[in-house]
Amino acid sequence: MLGDISGLENICIICGYTDMRKSIDGFCAIVEDQLKMDPSSTTLFLFCRRRRDKIKALFREPDGFVLYTVNHLNNVYLISQNQFHKKGHGL
C-alpha cells in the first residue's frame, strides 16, 4: 500500500540544508554517499529545506521508493543545525 510506514524501524532526520530540487535518485545518493547508510533499509529519511518550511520524506516500499513532500507555508519547522540526527523508533 502506498505510503504505509508501519513496517519502518527507524527515523533518520537529516538536519542542515538539503537541495529540494533533487529526485528520488538524488536523495538516495545523499543517504549512501554522505550518511553511509542504505536507502533500502527499513528507515524513514527526512530532509529539510534551508527555510525549514518544507520537508521531504524518503522510504522504501516492497515495489520501490516513495518520496513525499510536505509544505508548510505559514509554519517553520524547528530543526537543529546539527548535520545529522538519527533516532531509532519502534513504529
Secondary structure as GFF3:
##gff-version 3
##sequence-region A 1 91
A	DSSP	beta_strand	10	14	.	.	.	ID=ss1
A	DSSP	alpha_helix	24	29	.	.	.	ID=ss2
A	DSSP	pi_helix	30	34	.	.	.	ID=ss3
A	DSSP	beta_strand	43	48	.	.	.	ID=ss4
A	DSSP	beta_strand	54	61	.	.	.	ID=ss5
A	DSSP	beta_strand	64	71	.	.	.	ID=ss6
A	DSSP	beta_strand	85	88	.	.	.	ID=ss7
###
